[in-house]
Amino acid sequence: MTIGSWLAASTAQLEKEGIGTARLDCLVLLEDMLKTDRANLLAHTEIELSSEQQTQLDQQIEKRCQHEPLAYIRQKSEFYGRQFYIDYRVLEPRPESETMIDALLALPLAKQPMIIDIGTGSGALAITAKLELPRAEVIATDINDSSLAVAKQNAKKYNVDIEFIKGDLLLPLYAHHDLKACVLLCNLPYVPNSFQINPAAMREPHIAIYGGEDGLDLYRNLFKQIDPLGNKPIYVLTECLPPQQAMLTEIAKAHNYGLRATDDFIQLFAL
């Protein structure tokens, strides 16, 4: 079968299953398989796929027909211009989260700032922060061993020195770190429990998606955990849905943090 024939047939197969990005997904899988770019693929659609290549691609399409996230099928995802290993243990990093890195880099930070990624998941935020700010001390927490295993794998790939700690939000840091003047990166679960997510997202870890009745329970817990600290983080960067931002601003305000900036899904709070 030629590239063109496979592309047409597989696109139609995914469209039948309601995959809105059917053609793009097929092109991405072809790029991975043939190790070439999209322009070259489309310029040479007459090239024959080997039987082994076609079998593997067909298996991947079958998984996508079941609405398995493309990142899980590929076992990788792009974030801030870099590739990260991704599998069923973690949420795929979203493009909107890249704005948090932009906001971090715009802050008036110390020469060797402390940056703490709360609920690190794949480690994309923590690792990107360390790569963009090599002199920073970066710490990442997560409540799940399985997530931390993926994050450590990604950190090893990029050869970055990050301290990974298991625990609930800030709690594991109470006894071991002075959090004075640090920055918190907080992409916590924020989808309301009753919110209908798409079939692909349903295949991702629900613990990394849902955040309670209004989606903000973990942020409430986070700011409560900040209260007892003698030295509090100076900046807290958060991600949530735009309709939730007014409520999150009130939650932060109740704990003496004021809103300094909003950019799409990202908010910056400061003491």
N, C-alpha and C positions, 0 to 999 in steps of 0.2 A: 504494500500500500504506500502511496506517495504521501509526502507531508501535507499537500493540499487536500487530498481525499480524507486523510485522518482528521485534519483540522475541521473540515466541513461536517463530517459524521459525528465527531465528538462534541462539537459546538451544538449541534442539533440535539444530541443526547442530553446534554446539560440543560439546555433551554427547556426541554420537555419536563425536566424535574424542577423547573422554576429557579434556576441559578441565573441571577441577573447579570453576572459577569462571565458568562459562559465562554465567549470567544477569547477574552483576555486570559482567563484561567488556562485554557488550552494552549495559548501561546506561551504562557509562563512555563508550563510543564514541558513544552517542546524545547524552550530555551535551556532549561535545566538538563534535559536528556541529551541534547545535541551539542551543548556547550557553545552556543553561538547566540548572537543577538537577534532581535525581532526583525530588523530590517533585512538581515541576511536570510532568515527563514522565509519571509514573504517574497523575496526576490528569487528563491529557488524552491518553489513549492512542488516541482517535479521530482525532487530527490526521493528515492525510495527509502523507507524505514526498514531496518532489519526486523526479522521476526521477533527477536529478543527485545528490541526497542519497542515494537508495537505491543507486545504482551505486557511489558512493564507500564507503558503509557495507558493501556486499556485498564489495567488494575487500578491505576491512580484515578482514572475517570470514574470508575465504579465507586470508589471511595467518595469522590466529590459528589456523585449522584446521591449519596446518602447524607449529603450536607456536612461531611467532615471538613473542617477548616483547611483551606489551601496551605496554610503555614504548617499544619500537622502532617499533611501529605508530603510537603517538601522538606520538612524538619528544619525550616529556617524562615526568618523574616527580616526585613530591612527596618532599621531604626536609626535615624540621624546619619544616614549614609553608610551604615555598617550592617553586616549580617550577624544575626544572633541565632543560636540553636533554640528551637522551639519544639515542644511536644505536648502531649495531653496533660502533663502535670502543671502547666502554666498557661496564663492568658497570653494571647498574642499581643505584643505591643502595638498600640494604635498611633496613627500619624499625629492625632491631636496632642498626644503626650509629648511630642517633640517641642511644642511651644513651651513646656516647662523648662527644658534645657535652655532655650533662648532667654527666658526670664531669669534663670539662674546666672547665666553669663553676663547679663546686664546689671547685676547687683554690684554695689561697691564693697567687694569682699576683701578680707585680709589676705596677705600674701600666701598664707598657708591655712585656708579656712577648713572648718570641719563641716562636712556635708553628710547628712543621714537620710538614707532612702528607707522609708517606712512601708513595709509590705512590698518587698523588692520583686517578687515573682521571678521572671526570667533574668533579672539583674540589669535590664537594658538601661534604666535611668542611672543607677549607681555606676555602672561601667562607663557609660557615656560621660557622666560628670567627671570621673577620674581621668579619662582620656582627654577631655577638653581642658581640665584644670589639673595637670599632673602633680602639682605641689599640694593639692588638697588631701586632707585625711578623710577617707570615705568609709562609712559604716553602712551596712544594709541589714535590715531585720525582716523576718517573715515568720509566720506562725507554723508553716509547714516544712518538714524536712525535705519533702519531694521538690518543692519549689527551690529551696536553697541548693539542692543538688544541681539543678539546671543552672542557677545563677553562678555557682562555683565553676561549672563547666565553661560557661561563657567568659568568666573572669580569667580562667586559665588560657583560653584561646587568645585573649588580648594581653595576657601577661601583665595584669594590673594587680596591685596590692590593695585589696579591700577586705575589711573585717566583716564576716557574715555571722550573724547572731540569730538564733532561734528564739522567738518569743512574741508576745502580744503587744504590737505597736511599740511604745516607748519603754514598757516595763522592764525588758531585759537590760536596759541601759542605766537604770537607776543606780546600781551599785558600782558600776565600772567606768563611767565617763562623766566628765564635766561638760555639760552641754552649753556653756556660756558662749554666746555669739555664734552658735552654729546655725546652719540652714537645714530645714526639714523639707524633703521632697516627698509628697504624700499623694500618690495615685491610688487611693483606697477604693474598695468596692462601693459604688454609689448608685447602682440601678435599684429603684424601688422594687420590692418583692412582687408586686402585682403587675409590673411592666412586662409587656410581651416582647421578648427579644427574638431575633431571627433564628432559623434552624441551625445555622453554623455556630452561632454563639451559644446555643443550647448544648453543644458538644464540648464547650470549654468548662473549666472548673467553676461551679456555681458559687463556691466560697470566695472566688476572686471577682464575682460580678455583683451579687446582690448585697445591699447595705441596709436592709430593714424596711419598715413600712414606707418611709419617705426617702430612703436611700442614704440617709446621713448619719446613721447610728455609729459607724466607725469613726466619723469625724467628731461626733460628740465625745466618744470615749477618748480620742486622741487629745483633744483640748483639756479634758478632765485630767488626763495623765500629765499634762504640762503643769497644771496648777501647783502641785507640791514641790516642784523643782526650785531650788535656790537660785540657780543660774538657768534662765530660760532661753530657748532658741530665739534668736533675734528675728529670723524670717521663717515663715511657713508657706510653702507653695502647695496648692491643692488643685485637684481636678474633679469636676463634677459637671452635670448637665446645666446649661445656662438657666433653665427655669428654677434650679435649686440654689442658685448663687446668692439670692437675697437672703434665704434662710441660713445658708452657711456663713454669710457675713454676720448675721445676728449671733450665731453660735460662737464665732470667733470673738466678736465684740464682748460677749458675756465673760470671756476669759482674758480680756485686756489686749486683744489683738485687733488692729484696725486694718481695713482694706486699703491697700496702696495702689493696686492695679488689677485690671481684668483683661484677659486676652483670650477670646473664644472660650474654651472649657477651663482655662487656667486662671486661678486667682492668687495674688500675692498679698499675704498678711504680714504685718510687722508690729512689734511692741511699740 
